């Protein structure tokens, strides 16, 4: 298998030459499942604006993403399976997208679009991996995989992280005012209005309804008063709750409140497009990044976030463009995140000519009656630094889907079990056909093995975090991106960062810890000397001034106290030669 070039060009696709290219608004929500929409049959959740958008759109009925956040986002922005981009997981240095990989934002910016990101990035917090390094002219985003995570500044109260959050605006740290979803929408609308007279690309990546389920009380009140037990939802497909623990209806109510608030914000955004005469010439895409991040109704689909069953990877996706696309159409065949880049670029008149795993379905959006070419899509995710063949994967063909779901958690103890489903008659994955159809199992297994060999050729060495660059003379290292056998988010974790020192000279290291610092040790091949140590002050912050570093690659580890633990954050500042 090889990566192949996507995009057929305007003449081949049947797209007419336009006086001006369309605008593009790409909206993705976080941990919102297939059943988290009123138009998908949820009888409790109120999503009137998304329901209306769905009626006005082409519905991609069988649309797939990765089981978790970062891999989906990498594929969404590159048209590549995430393993090709270096992104294999969501934390511990495994969610860093290689700087050599070209993004949709870079492509559209080169074509004259003004580009902006608002919300969640989750593909690298530091230069050269930030969104402003990857083609976005204007940015407002949060570090790491979410607010209230270790990438947040150490002084943040995680119980209120979604309110007045610390964000990154165009390379500068700022404190927002208000609720995060409202903030991101407001900034996106301001961006659109500033650039309404030229083509723009707004990537609005909400961090809701990802946990922790924090939302203004007026949005959750309605759901606290509703029956959220399994009896209140349609009994279709897989049961979504079987106990024995008590169902956390408060978490469901808060998640639904977050989604209703999200829906209202999307309504504001769409109303802005209409009021300013932009709706007709703006492509709006809505999707979610994986299945629901919690136990709640999922329209009968099996599994949820983190699994390769349908409930983890099949999500809502709608494409609306009033000027060219007829609302109410349905594309039935399997499509995926890797297909959106070539498709959207073709619709915008700037076909994608980079290596690509996806296929443009632009002609079919516009009404082509040609048959969609058969192919197999692949999905895999498990914890760990390096992907393992046959571990927690699915191969989705035009009709049959092979699932080997074991092995998602950390560690190496897992036993493969293959299941085969005919999704044309069994969309809820209730009847395993593996014993009856061993030839199909083996065929899809071989296809997966060939795919895995191809997409893992480059290996998985993480991109190095650059210290002392002119583009980012101050860098914040956090537990989001450190690595090692003891790396984690707990208080007793210890890890290291893979770094590249861009300029030799003097550096200041400011250490933040979860416990008082009694003693410290710094290990770094480019430090002079490579091992340095000293005593702390008994405070949770310690400043190490004027440490000298040579230029080059290094493994940076900082140990605090005895037994040693790592800092929560390290601020590294270049001071000069």
FIDO-860980 format. One record per residue (C-alpha): residue number from 1; residue in three letters; chain; x, y, z. Coordinates in steps of 0.05 Angstrom, whole numbers, plus 32768, in hexadecimal, padded with zeros to 4 digits. Layout:
N
NUM ala A X Y Z;
...
This chain:
577
1 unk A 8000 8000 8000;
2 unk A 801A 8045 7FF3;
3 unk A 8004 808C 8004;
4 unk A 7FE6 80A8 7FC5;
5 unk A 7FD8 80EE 7FAB;
6 unk A 7F92 8108 7FB5;
7 unk A 7F68 813B 7F90;
8 unk A 7F53 8136 7F48;
9 unk A 7F52 8180 7F37;
10 unk A 7F18 81AC 7F25;
11 unk A 7F0D 8194 7EDE;
12 unk A 7F0F 814A 7EF0;
13 unk A 7EDF 8152 7F2B;
14 unk A 7EAD 817B 7F04;
15 unk A 7EB4 81B7 7F32;
16 unk A 7EAC 81F8 7F0C;
17 unk A 7EDF 8230 7F11;
18 unk A 7EC5 825F 7F48;
19 unk A 7ECB 82AB 7F4B;
20 unk A 7EE3 82A4 7F92;
21 unk A 7EF3 8265 7FBA;
22 unk A 7EC3 8253 7FF2;
23 unk A 7ED1 825F 803B;
24 unk A 7EDA 8222 8068;
25 unk A 7EC2 8219 80AF;
26 unk A 7ED7 81D6 80CD;
27 unk A 7EB7 81C7 8110;
28 unk A 7ECB 818C 813B;
29 unk A 7EB2 817C 8181;
30 unk A 7ED5 8153 81B6;
31 unk A 7EBB 8110 81D0;
32 unk A 7E75 811B 81B3;
33 unk A 7E59 80D8 819D;
34 unk A 7E2C 80C1 8165;
35 unk A 7DF0 80C3 8194;
36 unk A 7DFF 8108 81AF;
37 unk A 7DD1 812C 817D;
38 unk A 7D86 8135 817B;
39 unk A 7D86 8125 8131;
40 unk A 7DA6 80E2 8141;
41 unk A 7D6C 80CD 816B;
42 unk A 7D7F 80E7 81B0;
43 unk A 7D3C 80F7 81D1;
44 unk A 7D59 8121 820A;
45 unk A 7D91 814A 81EC;
46 unk A 7D7E 818D 81CD;
47 unk A 7DA9 819E 8190;
48 unk A 7D7C 81C8 8163;
49 unk A 7DB3 81EC 813D;
50 unk A 7DDB 81AE 812D;
51 unk A 7D9A 818B 811A;
52 unk A 7D8A 81C3 80E9;
53 unk A 7DD1 81C1 80CD;
54 unk A 7DC8 8176 80C2;
55 unk A 7D89 8181 809A;
56 unk A 7DAC 81B4 806E;
57 unk A 7DEA 8189 8064;
58 unk A 7E02 814B 8041;
59 unk A 7E04 8115 8076;
60 unk A 7E41 80E7 8075;
61 unk A 7E1A 80AE 8095;
62 unk A 7E54 807E 80A0;
63 unk A 7E8D 80AD 80B3;
64 unk A 7EC8 8095 80DC;
65 unk A 7EFF 80B3 8106;
66 unk A 7F34 8098 8135;
67 unk A 7F21 807D 817A;
68 unk A 7F41 80B9 819F;
69 unk A 7F4F 8103 8197;
70 unk A 7F95 8111 817C;
71 unk A 7F96 80DB 8146;
72 unk A 7F54 80F5 812A;
73 unk A 7F6E 813D 8128;
74 unk A 7FAF 8128 8106;
75 unk A 7F89 8103 80D0;
76 unk A 7F55 813A 80C9;
77 unk A 7F8A 816F 80BA;
78 unk A 7FB9 8145 808E;
79 unk A 7F91 8110 8069;
80 unk A 7FC0 80DC 8085;
81 unk A 7FB7 80A4 80B5;
82 unk A 7FD2 80BF 80F7;
83 unk A 800A 808B 80FC;
84 unk A 802A 80AD 80BF;
85 unk A 802A 80F0 80E5;
86 unk A 804B 80D5 8124;
87 unk A 800B 80DB 814D;
88 unk A 7FFA 8099 8170;
89 unk A 7FD7 80AD 81B1;
90 unk A 7FBF 80E9 81D9;
91 unk A 7FF6 80F7 820C;
92 unk A 803C 80E8 8225;
93 unk A 805E 8102 81E6;
94 unk A 8034 80D6 81B8;
95 unk A 8007 810E 819D;
96 unk A 803D 8138 817A;
97 unk A 8032 813F 812F;
98 unk A 8072 813F 8106;
99 unk A 8083 8185 80ED;
100 unk A 8091 816B 80A7;
101 unk A 8049 8156 809D;
102 unk A 8021 818A 8075;
103 unk A 7FDE 81A0 8091;
104 unk A 7F9D 81B8 8072;
105 unk A 7FAA 81FD 8091;
106 unk A 7FEE 8203 806F;
107 unk A 7FD0 81EF 802D;
108 unk A 7F97 8220 8030;
109 unk A 7FC3 8258 804B;
110 unk A 7FF1 824F 800F;
111 unk A 7FB4 8255 7FE2;
112 unk A 7FA1 8298 8000;
113 unk A 7F73 8285 8038;
114 unk A 7F75 82A6 807C;
115 unk A 7F78 826D 80AE;
116 unk A 7F64 826A 80F8;
117 unk A 7F60 8235 812F;
118 unk A 7F33 823D 816B;
119 unk A 7F31 8209 81A2;
120 unk A 7F56 81C7 81A9;
121 unk A 7F96 81B8 8182;
122 unk A 7FB2 817A 81A5;
123 unk A 7FEB 816E 8174;
124 unk A 8025 8190 8199;
125 unk A 802B 81CA 81CA;
126 unk A 8070 81E4 81B7;
127 unk A 8095 81FD 817A;
128 unk A 8096 81E5 8143;
129 unk A 8056 81BD 8151;
130 unk A 8026 81F5 8165;
131 unk A 7FEC 8207 8138;
132 unk A 800D 824A 8127;
133 unk A 8048 8221 810D;
134 unk A 801A 81F5 80E3;
135 unk A 7FF7 8227 80B5;
136 unk A 7FC6 824C 80E3;
137 unk A 7FCC 8298 80DF;
138 unk A 7FA2 82A4 811D;
139 unk A 7F9A 8276 8158;
140 unk A 7F77 8271 819B;
141 unk A 7F81 822D 81BB;
142 unk A 7F91 8207 81FA;
143 unk A 7FCD 81DC 8209;
144 unk A 7FCB 8190 820A;
145 unk A 7F8E 8164 8201;
146 unk A 7F5F 818D 822B;
147 unk A 7F54 81C1 8261;
148 unk A 7F5E 81A7 82A8;
149 unk A 7F96 817A 8290;
150 unk A 7FE0 817C 82A4;
151 unk A 7FF0 81AA 8269;
152 unk A 7FC8 81E1 828A;
153 unk A 7FF2 8213 82B3;
154 unk A 7FFF 81F8 82F9;
155 unk A 7FD8 8230 831C;
156 unk A 7F96 821F 82F9;
157 unk A 7F5D 8203 8323;
158 unk A 7F4A 81C5 82FC;
159 unk A 7F03 81C8 8318;
160 unk A 7EF6 8208 82F0;
161 unk A 7F26 8200 82B6;
162 unk A 7EF0 820A 8282;
163 unk A 7EE1 824F 829D;
164 unk A 7F11 8289 828F;
165 unk A 7F43 8258 8273;
166 unk A 7F8D 8265 8265;
167 unk A 7F95 8262 821A;
168 unk A 7FC8 826F 81E3;
169 unk A 7FB8 82A8 81B4;
170 unk A 7FE8 82AF 8179;
171 unk A 8023 8298 81A2;
172 unk A 8013 82BF 81E1;
173 unk A 7FF3 82A5 8221;
174 unk A 7FB1 82C7 8232;
175 unk A 7F79 82BD 8264;
176 unk A 7F35 82B7 8244;
177 unk A 7EF6 82D3 8263;
178 unk A 7EBA 82A6 8265;
179 unk A 7EAA 825E 8254;
180 unk A 7EDA 823C 8225;
181 unk A 7EA8 8228 81EF;
182 unk A 7E8B 826F 81EE;
183 unk A 7ED2 828B 81E9;
184 unk A 7EE7 8260 81AE;
185 unk A 7EA7 8271 8189;
186 unk A 7EAE 82BB 8196;
187 unk A 7EF5 82BB 817C;
188 unk A 7EE2 8293 813F;
189 unk A 7EAA 82C3 812E;
190 unk A 7ED9 82FE 8136;
191 unk A 7F0A 82DC 8107;
192 unk A 7ED4 82CF 80D3;
193 unk A 7EBC 8317 80D5;
194 unk A 7F03 8333 80CF;
195 unk A 7F0E 8309 8090;
196 unk A 7EC9 8305 8071;
197 unk A 7EE1 8328 8032;
198 unk A 7F16 82F3 8022;
199 unk A 7F16 82A6 8025;
200 unk A 7F1F 828C 806B;
201 unk A 7F27 8249 808E;
202 unk A 7F0E 8246 80D5;
203 unk A 7F1E 8206 80FB;
204 unk A 7EF3 8206 8139;
205 unk A 7F07 81CC 8165;
206 unk A 7EDD 81CE 81A4;
207 unk A 7EF7 81AA 81E2;
208 unk A 7EAF 819C 81F8;
209 unk A 7E91 816D 820D;
210 unk A 7ED3 814E 8223;
211 unk A 7ED9 8141 826E;
212 unk A 7EDC 815F 82A1;
213 unk A 7E93 8170 8296;
214 unk A 7E95 81B9 82A8;
215 unk A 7E5D 81E6 828E;
216 unk A 7E37 8223 82A5;
217 unk A 7DFD 820D 82D2;
218 unk A 7DC7 8229 82A5;
219 unk A 7DD9 81F6 826F;
220 unk A 7DD6 81B9 829B;
221 unk A 7D97 81C9 82C3;
222 unk A 7D68 81AE 828F;
223 unk A 7D8B 816A 828C;
224 unk A 7D8E 8161 82D7;
225 unk A 7D42 8162 82D6;
226 unk A 7D3D 812D 82A0;
227 unk A 7D3C 80E1 82A3;
228 unk A 7D81 80CC 828A;
229 unk A 7D7B 8082 829A;
230 unk A 7D7E 804E 8262;
231 unk A 7D32 804A 8263;
232 unk A 7D2E 8092 8248;
233 unk A 7D53 8081 8207;
234 unk A 7D41 8057 81CA;
235 unk A 7D52 800E 81D4;
236 unk A 7D79 8001 8194;
237 unk A 7DB9 7FDB 8188;
238 unk A 7DEA 7FD2 81C1;
239 unk A 7DD5 7FE0 8209;
240 unk A 7DFD 801B 8222;
241 unk A 7DF6 800E 826D;
242 unk A 7DF5 7FCD 8293;
243 unk A 7E10 7FE1 82D8;
244 unk A 7E21 7FCA 830C;
245 unk A 7E39 800F 8322;
246 unk A 7E08 8048 8328;
247 unk A 7DFF 806E 82E7;
248 unk A 7E1F 80B3 82EB;
249 unk A 7DE4 80DC 82D3;
250 unk A 7E06 811D 82EA;
251 unk A 7E3E 8111 82B9;
252 unk A 7E0C 8104 8281;
253 unk A 7DE5 8143 8293;
254 unk A 7E24 816D 8293;
255 unk A 7E3B 8150 8251;
256 unk A 7DF7 815E 8232;
257 unk A 7DFA 81A5 824D;
258 unk A 7E3E 81AE 822D;
259 unk A 7E22 8194 81EB;
260 unk A 7DE6 81C1 81ED;
261 unk A 7E14 81FC 81FB;
262 unk A 7E3F 81E5 81C0;
263 unk A 7E01 81E2 8194;
264 unk A 7DEE 8229 81A7;
265 unk A 7E34 8242 8197;
266 unk A 7E32 8220 8153;
267 unk A 7DEF 8241 8148;
268 unk A 7E0F 8285 8156;
269 unk A 7E46 8275 8125;
270 unk A 7E16 8260 80EE;
271 unk A 7DEA 829D 80FA;
272 unk A 7E27 82C9 80F1;
273 unk A 7E34 82AA 80AD;
274 unk A 7DEC 82B7 8098;
275 unk A 7DE9 82FE 80B3;
276 unk A 7E27 8312 808D;
277 unk A 7E16 82F0 804B;
278 unk A 7E4B 82BB 8053;
279 unk A 7E21 827C 8059;
280 unk A 7E19 826E 800E;
281 unk A 7E64 8271 8002;
282 unk A 7E7B 824D 8040;
283 unk A 7E85 8202 8047;
284 unk A 7E74 81EC 808E;
285 unk A 7E89 81A8 80A7;
286 unk A 7E75 818B 80EA;
287 unk A 7E92 814B 8108;
288 unk A 7EA9 812F 814A;
289 unk A 7EEC 8111 815B;
290 unk A 7ED8 80CD 8178;
291 unk A 7EA1 80AB 819E;
292 unk A 7E84 80C4 81E0;
293 unk A 7EB5 80CE 8219;
294 unk A 7E89 80B0 824E;
295 unk A 7E50 8080 825A;
296 unk A 7E11 809A 8237;
297 unk A 7DE2 8087 81FF;
298 unk A 7E05 807F 81BC;
299 unk A 7DCD 806F 818B;
300 unk A 7DD7 8025 8194;
301 unk A 7E1E 8023 817C;
302 unk A 7E4F 7FF4 819F;
303 unk A 7E86 8012 81C8;
304 unk A 7E9B 805A 81D3;
305 unk A 7EDA 8085 81D2;
306 unk A 7F1A 805C 81D1;
307 unk A 7EFD 801F 81AE;
308 unk A 7EFE 800A 8165;
309 unk A 7EB6 7FF4 8168;
310 unk A 7E84 8021 8144;
311 unk A 7E74 8049 8183;
312 unk A 7EBD 805F 8188;
313 unk A 7ECB 8072 813F;
314 unk A 7E8A 8080 811B;
315 unk A 7E75 80C8 8125;
316 unk A 7E46 80FE 8109;
317 unk A 7E60 8123 80CD;
318 unk A 7E3A 8157 80A3;
319 unk A 7E51 8182 8069;
320 unk A 7E29 81C1 8058;
321 unk A 7E34 81F0 801E;
322 unk A 7DF3 8211 8008;
323 unk A 7E11 822B 7FC7;
324 unk A 7E24 81E7 7FAB;
325 unk A 7E0B 81AD 7FD6;
326 unk A 7DC3 8195 7FDC;
327 unk A 7DAE 818D 8024;
328 unk A 7D8F 814C 803A;
329 unk A 7DBC 811F 8010;
330 unk A 7DDC 80E2 8030;
331 unk A 7E1E 80C1 801D;
332 unk A 7E19 807A 8036;
333 unk A 7E5E 805C 802A;
334 unk A 7E95 805C 805E;
335 unk A 7EBC 809E 8060;
336 unk A 7EF0 80B5 8092;
337 unk A 7F18 80EE 80AF;
338 unk A 7F50 80E2 807C;
339 unk A 7F1F 80F3 8044;
340 unk A 7F0E 813A 805A;
341 unk A 7F4F 815D 8047;
342 unk A 7F4E 8148 7FFD;
343 unk A 7F03 8153 7FF9;
344 unk A 7F02 8198 8018;
345 unk A 7F3F 81AF 7FF0;
346 unk A 7F1D 8199 7FB0;
347 unk A 7EDD 81BE 7FC2;
348 unk A 7F07 81FC 7FD1;
349 unk A 7F29 81F8 7F8E;
350 unk A 7F6F 81E8 7FA8;
351 unk A 7F76 819C 7FA0;
352 unk A 7FA2 8179 7FD2;
353 unk A 7FE1 815F 7FB1;
354 unk A 8006 8146 7FEE;
355 unk A 800C 80FC 8001;
356 unk A 7FC7 80E7 801A;
357 unk A 7FA5 80A9 8034;
358 unk A 7F5F 80C4 8028;
359 unk A 7F34 80CD 7FEA;
360 unk A 7F0E 810B 7FD4;
361 unk A 7EC3 8100 7FD3;
362 unk A 7EB6 8146 7FB7;
363 unk A 7E96 812C 7F76;
364 unk A 7E65 8102 7F9E;
365 unk A 7E52 813D 7FCA;
366 unk A 7E42 8161 7F89;
367 unk A 7E15 8129 7F70;
368 unk A 7E42 80F8 7F4B;
369 unk A 7E1F 80B6 7F3D;
370 unk A 7E60 8090 7F33;
371 unk A 7E6A 8055 7F63;
372 unk A 7E97 8064 7F9E;
373 unk A 7ED7 803A 7F99;
374 unk A 7EDB 8001 7FCC;
375 unk A 7F13 8005 7FFF;
376 unk A 7F22 7FF2 8047;
377 unk A 7F2B 8025 807F;
378 unk A 7F57 8017 80BB;
379 unk A 7F54 802E 8103;
380 unk A 7F81 801F 813D;
381 unk A 7F91 803C 8181;
382 unk A 7FAF 8024 81C2;
383 unk A 7FDA 8042 81F8;
384 unk A 8025 803E 81F2;
385 unk A 805F 805F 81CE;
386 unk A 805F 8031 8193;
387 unk A 8023 8012 816E;
388 unk A 8021 7FC6 816C;
389 unk A 8007 7F9E 8132;
390 unk A 7FC3 7F7E 813C;
391 unk A 7FB7 7FA3 817E;
392 unk A 7F74 7FC7 8186;
393 unk A 7F64 7FD1 813C;
394 unk A 7F2B 7FCF 810A;
395 unk A 7F29 7FC6 80BF;
396 unk A 7EE9 7FE2 80A1;
397 unk A 7ED9 7FCB 805A;
398 unk A 7E9D 7FDF 8030;
399 unk A 7E72 7FAB 8053;
400 unk A 7E9A 7F83 8086;
401 unk A 7EC1 7F9C 80C2;
402 unk A 7EF8 7F75 80E6;
403 unk A 7F02 7F88 812F;
404 unk A 7F39 7F74 815E;
405 unk A 7F29 7F9F 819A;
406 unk A 7F58 7F84 81CF;
407 unk A 7F94 7FAA 81E9;
408 unk A 7F7F 7FF3 81EF;
409 unk A 7F9C 7FFD 8234;
410 unk A 7FE5 8006 8248;
411 unk A 8011 7FC9 824F;
412 unk A 801F 7F8F 8221;
413 unk A 7FEF 7F5A 823B;
414 unk A 7FB8 7F50 8208;
415 unk A 7F9C 7F15 81E1;
416 unk A 7F7F 7F21 819B;
417 unk A 7F37 7F0F 818D;
418 unk A 7F1D 7F1B 8147;
419 unk A 7ED4 7F2D 813A;
420 unk A 7EB3 7F38 80F6;
421 unk A 7E74 7F60 80EA;
422 unk A 7E49 7F6B 80AD;
423 unk A 7E39 7FB5 80B7;
424 unk A 7E07 7FB6 807E;
425 unk A 7DD8 7F8C 80A8;
426 unk A 7DF7 7F93 80EE;
427 unk A 7E0A 7FDC 80FB;
428 unk A 7E0A 7FCF 8146;
429 unk A 7E3F 7F98 8142;
430 unk A 7E14 7F64 8165;
431 unk A 7E22 7F26 813B;
432 unk A 7E6A 7F0D 8135;
433 unk A 7E75 7EE9 80F2;
434 unk A 7EBF 7ED9 80FC;
435 unk A 7EB5 7E8D 8103;
436 unk A 7E85 7E8A 80C8;
437 unk A 7EB0 7EB5 8099;
438 unk A 7EFA 7EA5 80A8;
439 unk A 7F0E 7EB9 8061;
440 unk A 7EF4 7EFF 806A;
441 unk A 7F16 7F04 80AE;
442 unk A 7F58 7EF0 808E;
443 unk A 7F50 7F1F 8053;
444 unk A 7F43 7F5C 807F;
445 unk A 7F7A 7F46 80AF;
446 unk A 7FAC 7F43 8075;
447 unk A 7F96 7F87 805C;
448 unk A 7F9F 7FA4 80A2;
449 unk A 7FE5 7F85 80A8;
450 unk A 7FFB 7FA4 8066;
451 unk A 7FDF 7FE7 807C;
452 unk A 8002 7FE4 80BF;
453 unk A 8045 7FD4 809F;
454 unk A 803D 800F 806F;
455 unk A 8027 8045 80A0;
456 unk A 805C 8033 80D5;
457 unk A 8098 8036 80A7;
458 unk A 80B1 8079 80C3;
459 unk A 80B1 8060 810B;
460 unk A 8097 8087 8146;
461 unk A 80D0 80B1 8162;
462 unk A 80AD 80EF 817C;
463 unk A 80BC 8134 8160;
464 unk A 80EC 8159 818F;
465 unk A 80D5 8195 81B6;
466 unk A 8101 81D0 81A2;
467 unk A 8121 81FA 81D9;
468 unk A 813D 8240 81CB;
469 unk A 8121 824C 8186;
470 unk A 8118 8294 816E;
471 unk A 80CF 8282 8160;
472 unk A 80C3 826B 81A8;
473 unk A 80FA 8281 81D8;
474 unk A 80CE 826B 8213;
475 unk A 80B3 8224 8215;
476 unk A 8086 8202 8247;
477 unk A 8093 81B8 8250;
478 unk A 805C 8190 8272;
479 unk A 8049 8148 8282;
480 unk A 801F 8147 8243;
481 unk A 805E 813D 8219;
482 unk A 8090 8119 8245;
483 unk A 80A1 80D0 823B;
484 unk A 80BE 8094 825F;
485 unk A 80A7 8056 8286;
486 unk A 8093 8080 82C3;
487 unk A 8075 80BA 829B;
488 unk A 802D 80CA 82AB;
489 unk A 8000 80FC 82CC;
490 unk A 8002 80E4 8314;
491 unk A 8028 8108 834B;
492 unk A 8060 80D4 834D;
493 unk A 806C 80D3 8302;
494 unk A 80B1 80DD 82E4;
495 unk A 80C2 80E7 829B;
496 unk A 80EF 8109 8269;
497 unk A 80E7 8137 822C;
498 unk A 8107 812C 81E8;
499 unk A 8122 8171 81D7;
500 unk A 814C 8196 81A4;
501 unk A 8174 81D2 81BD;
502 unk A 8172 8204 8184;
503 unk A 81A4 8236 819E;
504 unk A 81DE 822E 81CE;
505 unk A 81DE 825E 8208;
506 unk A 81C0 826E 824C;
507 unk A 817C 8253 825F;
508 unk A 814E 825C 829B;
509 unk A 8127 821F 82B3;
510 unk A 80EB 822C 82E0;
511 unk A 80D2 81ED 8301;
512 unk A 808B 81E3 8319;
513 unk A 807A 81A7 8345;
514 unk A 803E 8188 8367;
515 unk A 8067 8181 83A8;
516 unk A 809A 81AE 83CB;
517 unk A 80DE 81AA 83A9;
518 unk A 8114 8194 83DA;
519 unk A 8149 8180 83A7;
520 unk A 8150 817D 835C;
521 unk A 817A 815B 8326;
522 unk A 817D 816E 82DC;
523 unk A 8196 813D 82A8;
524 unk A 81A1 8155 8261;
525 unk A 81D8 8143 822F;
526 unk A 81DC 818A 8215;
527 unk A 81E1 81AA 825A;
528 unk A 8225 81C1 8274;
529 unk A 8230 8196 829D;
530 unk A 81FE 815F 8287;
531 unk A 81EB 8150 82CF;
532 unk A 81DA 8188 82FF;
533 unk A 81B9 8186 8344;
534 unk A 81AA 81AF 8380;
535 unk A 817B 81BE 83BA;
536 unk A 8135 81DC 83B5;
537 unk A 8114 8210 83E2;
538 unk A 80DA 81E6 83F9;
539 unk A 80AC 820B 83C9;
540 unk A 8087 81EC 838D;
541 unk A 80AB 821B 835D;
542 unk A 80F6 821F 8351;
543 unk A 811C 824B 8321;
544 unk A 815F 8233 8304;
545 unk A 8181 826F 82E4;
546 unk A 81B7 8271 82AF;
547 unk A 81BF 8227 829F;
548 unk A 81EB 821F 8262;
549 unk A 81D4 81F2 8229;
550 unk A 81F7 81DE 81E8;
551 unk A 81D0 81D8 81A7;
552 unk A 81B8 8192 8194;
553 unk A 8189 815A 81A5;
554 unk A 8181 8144 81ED;
555 unk A 8159 811D 821F;
556 unk A 8143 814C 8256;
557 unk A 8130 812F 8299;
558 unk A 8125 8154 82DB;
559 unk A 811F 812D 831C;
560 unk A 8104 814B 835B;
561 unk A 810D 8131 83A3;
562 unk A 811A 80EA 83BA;
563 unk A 80FA 80BD 83A4;
564 unk A 80FC 80E5 8364;
565 unk A 80BE 8101 8341;
566 unk A 80B9 812F 8306;
567 unk A 80A1 8177 8302;
568 unk A 805C 8188 82E8;
569 unk A 8077 81BF 82BB;
570 unk A 80BA 81DB 82A6;
571 unk A 80BF 8220 8287;
572 unk A 80FE 8225 825D;
573 unk A 8114 826B 8248;
574 unk A 814E 827D 821A;
575 unk A 8174 82B7 823A;
576 unk A 81AB 82C3 8207;
577 unk A 81F0 82AB 81F1;
